[in-house]
Amino acid sequence: MSNLIHLQVRNPKDDETPIESATQIFASLLPYPYIPLWKRWFLKPNTYSFEIYLIAQTIYFYITAPEQTETLVNSLITSSFPTSQLKRTSDPMELIFKSKKLAYGQLALNSYTYLPTKTYLDFKDVDPLSSLTGFLSKQPPHLKMAVQIVITPAYFPWADEAVSIAHKMIYDTNSGRYTQNPQKLLIMKKASFQGGKVAIRLLVGSTYENIDPYPFLTQLAGTFGSFSLGEGNQYIFKKIYFFKDSSLKRIKNRKISYFEAQHQILNAQELATIWHPPGILLSGIKNIAWGKTLLGEPPENLPIATNIKEEEKNKLISLLKLSSKTKTRFLV
């Protein structure tokens, strides 16, 4: 098994890079239309994991990838989001697994794989991740949460099958004749982008043994309802009942088995919608681990001067004006 690297992605809160830029990240990491099972004996495709964590009431965005692909992943992120910063860290999933109580499950599409979910094009002036990050930002300090989105090339020619279904004529019982598939445009929209097999896992850990994290897990899954498309596809939550040890091992190793999410395909647009570096549309959420501080904005750990007299305040301001070399700033 290849060694994995864990890259923390930080983006400045004033970044206006469109979410659409993230599509080229996923399209580049899923270069093959599909790789059948028999080819995987000698052509071993890479598996990547895009993750969102809540640890110590701070929201982090991560990418976990095989070590040999570090340069590729770095170049894709920095070219798509030029102001972003990447930092290699230890595995943040270990912190989730250290919880005294752990609940986990997965999200699955509840309809045909060729039908799309909502994408960023369906959200106007709002970040698609607003519901998810807003929920994470309100959690108490004893909870840790993780969203893991693991991608790998599909095992079957999903795009060709989708196009074939889109062009099939449908018999209309009311008119008594064959007509075009009413979902043709939706199907073609999904098939027009590169895609791959996807497993979406959710984890919630509690530092207290007397607090059950499962209700918080179902609430976390509920935030993905914002991606539901009425005439298309929706995400539903599935609790894991069997083979729990192997499921946890796959979560830790960022792997997808052949039988797991066997026909669950998301294209680059759908993937970019549920994972992308945060920017200006999420700037109202303070506890995201942001990149560089905005110009003129004080750092997060700057002490606030309280109970200070007006005369002393004026002296401090005068000193700051005179000392052009100092980099210290006061919030008064």
N, C-alpha and C positions, 0 to 999 in steps of 0.2 A: 504494500500500500504506500502511495506517495505521501511524503511529509506535507502537512498543511500549514499555510500561513494565514494569519488573521490580521486584516487591514482595517483599521478604524478610519472612517471617512468623515471629515469635518468640512463643512461648507459655511461661509459667512452668511449671516442672516440678511444681508442686503443684496445677496446674489439674485440676479434676475434671469439667469439662464433658464430657458423653457424646459419643462419636464420632458418634452419630446426628445431632447438630446440624449436621454437615457436609453432610448430605443436602439441606438447604434451600439451601446455597450452589450446589450443582450443579443442583438443580431450577430455581433462579431464573435461572441462566446458560443454561439450555436450555429457554426458555419455549415453543418450538414443538414440537408432536408430530413434525413433519417438514417439510422444505422441499424440494420437487422441484427438479430441475436447472433447468427452464425458468423458475421463479420467481426463481432466484438472479441473473438478469440485472438485476433491478430491486430485489429485496429481498435485500440482501447481509448474511448472518448473520455475527456475530462468532465468532472462534475464540479459545479460551483455552488456556493451557498451565499445568498444575500440575506442579511439578518438585521433585525431591529431589537434592541435590548432596553429594558428599564432596570437599571442597577443604581441603588442608593438615590432614588428619585431623579435620576438623570437619564435621558434618552440618548442612546448611541446607535449609529449606523455602521454596519460592518460588512466586509466581504471576506469569506473564507475560500481559499483556492489552493490547488496543488502548488508546491513551492516552485516548480519549474516554470509556472505561468506568471510569476510575480511581475516581471517586466511588462508583459502583455496587459495584465489587469491595471497596473499603474498608468500605462500610456492611454488606455481606453478611458479611465476615469478623468485624468487630467486634461485630455483633449476634449472630452464632452463637457466637463465642468472645470474650466481653466483656473478658477480661484479656489478650488477644493484642495484640502491637505490630507495626505494619507500617512498613517503611522502604524508600523508593525508592532503588535502587542502580543501578550499571552492570550490563550483561548478564553473569551468571556463566558462561554457556555459552562466552563468549570464552576463559575460562581453560581450559576443557576442550579447545577447538580448538587451543590453543597447545601442547598436548602433543607431544612429539617422535614418539611412536607412538600411533595412535588406532585402536580397534576399536569397532564399533557394529553394532547389529542391532535387531530388533523382536520384540515379543510378540504372539501372535495366539491367538484362541480356536480350540480344535481340534474343536468340535462346533457344532451349530446355534446361531444367534445368539439364539434365543428361550429357550435354556436358561441359567440363572444360574450364576455362580460363588459361592463362599462369601462371605458378608457378615459384618459385625461381630456380627450376631446369633448366628453360629455359633461365636464365640470367647467363652469364659467366663473372666473375670478376667485376660485377657491382651490386649494391644493387637495387632491384626492386622499391624501394621508391625514387630513385634518381630523377626521373622526377617530382614527387610530391613535395619533399622537396626542390629541386632546384627552382621550381616555387614559393613556399612559401617564400623562402629566399630573393627573389628579389622584394617583395612587399613594397609599401610605408607605412609610419607609420600610416596613417589615415585608413588603412584597417585592419579588423580582419577576420579571416577565421577559419572554423571548418569542419573536416571530422568526421562523426559519423557512426560507424559500430556496429549495434545492432544485437546480436545473441540470439537465443532461439531454443529449440528442434523443429524439423519439425512436421507437423501435419499428415503426411502420410509416408508410407514406401518407401521413395525415392530411397534408395539403392537397395531394392529388385526389384523395377520397372526398375531401370537402368540396372541391370544384366539381367532381362528378355528381355529388348529391345536389349541389346548387343548380345544375343544369337538367336535372330530372324533372319531367313534367308531372304535375299532381292532378289527380282526377277530382274535379269539383262536382259534388253531388247535387248542388243547387242548380247549376247551369247545365249539368249533364255532359261536360266536355273537359278535356285536359287543359290545364293552364300552367303558367310558370310557378315555380316554388315561391310562395310569398316571403320566405326568409332568404331568398337568393342573395340580396344585397348584403345582409348580415353575414352570411356564410363566406361570401367572396371577400368581404372586408377583413375577416380573420385570416383567410388563406393567403392574402396578399402580403403578409409579413412573415419573416422567418420565425420559427417557434421551436419548442421542445417539450419534453416530458417534465412535469413539475410536481413536486411534493411540498405542501405547505404545512408546517408543524407549529403548534402553539404550546408554550410551556409557561407555567406559573408556579413559583416557589414561595414558600412562607418560612420566615425565620422562627416562627412560633409553632410549636406542635399542636396547640389547641385551636389554631385557625385553619380551617379547611380552604385550600386555594381553588378548589374546583368551581365554586360559583363565580369567582373572578375569571376563571378560564372561559366559561361560557359567555361572560360579558365581553371578554376580549374577542372571542369569535364573532360576537354580534356586531362589532364595529365594521366587519367586512360586508355587512349588509348594504353599505353605501356603494359597493361595486356591483350590486345586482342590476341586471338589465331585464326588464319585464318580458320582452319578446325574445330575449336571448338566454343567458346563463346566470346562475347565482351560485354563491358559495354556501355550503352547509357544513355544520360541525359534526364530526364523527369521533366518538370516544373509542379509544383503543382497549379492547377487552382481551385479546389473545396475543401471544408471543410478545409480551411486554418487554422482556429483557432484550430481545433482538431489535425491537423498535427503538429502545433507548440507545442501543449500540449504534444503530444507523444514524440517529440524531447526533450523537457525539462524533461519529466519523464522517458525517455529511455524505451519506450514501443513499441511493435509492435501489431497492431490489427490483427484480424483473416484474414481480407480481404486485408491487406497491404502486398505486396510482397508475395502473397499467395503460389506461387510455386517456389520461388527463393531460391535455395539451394547452399551453398558453403561448400566445405569440409575443413578439417583442413589445408591442404596444401595451398589451395587458400586463406584462411583467414590469415595464417602466411605470405603470400606474400604481402598482402596489409596492414598488421599491425604487426610490430615487433620492439623491442627496437633498436635504431640506434647503429651502431658500426663502425669499422674501414673503411668500404666501404663508409661511409657517412662522414668521418672525414674532408673532404674538405669543408663541409658546416658549417661555423663558428657559425651561430646564432641558432643552435640547443641547447636546454638546456641540456648540457652534465652533466655527473656525476663527479667523482673525476678528478682533473687536472692531465694530464700526468706528469710523473716524469721529472723534469728539465724544464717544461714549465711554464712560468709566468702566474699568474692569469689574468682573463679578465680585471679587473679594475686596474691593476698596472699602475701607471703613467709613462710616458716616459720622460727621462731626455733630454731636448733639450737645445741648446746654452750653452753647458758646455765645458769648456776648457779641454785640454788633461791632464794638470797637476792636475786639480780637479778630473777628472775621475780616474786617477791613485791612488789618495788619497782614493777615495771611495772604489776602488777594494782592496786596502791594508787593509782598515778597515774591509771589509767583510771577508777577509782571517784570520785576527787576532781574530775576534769575532765569535767563533764557536757556541755560544749560540743563536745568533739572528736568527729569522725566516724571517726577512725582506729581500726581494730581489729587486734589482734595475735593470731596463732594460736600459742600456747605449749604 
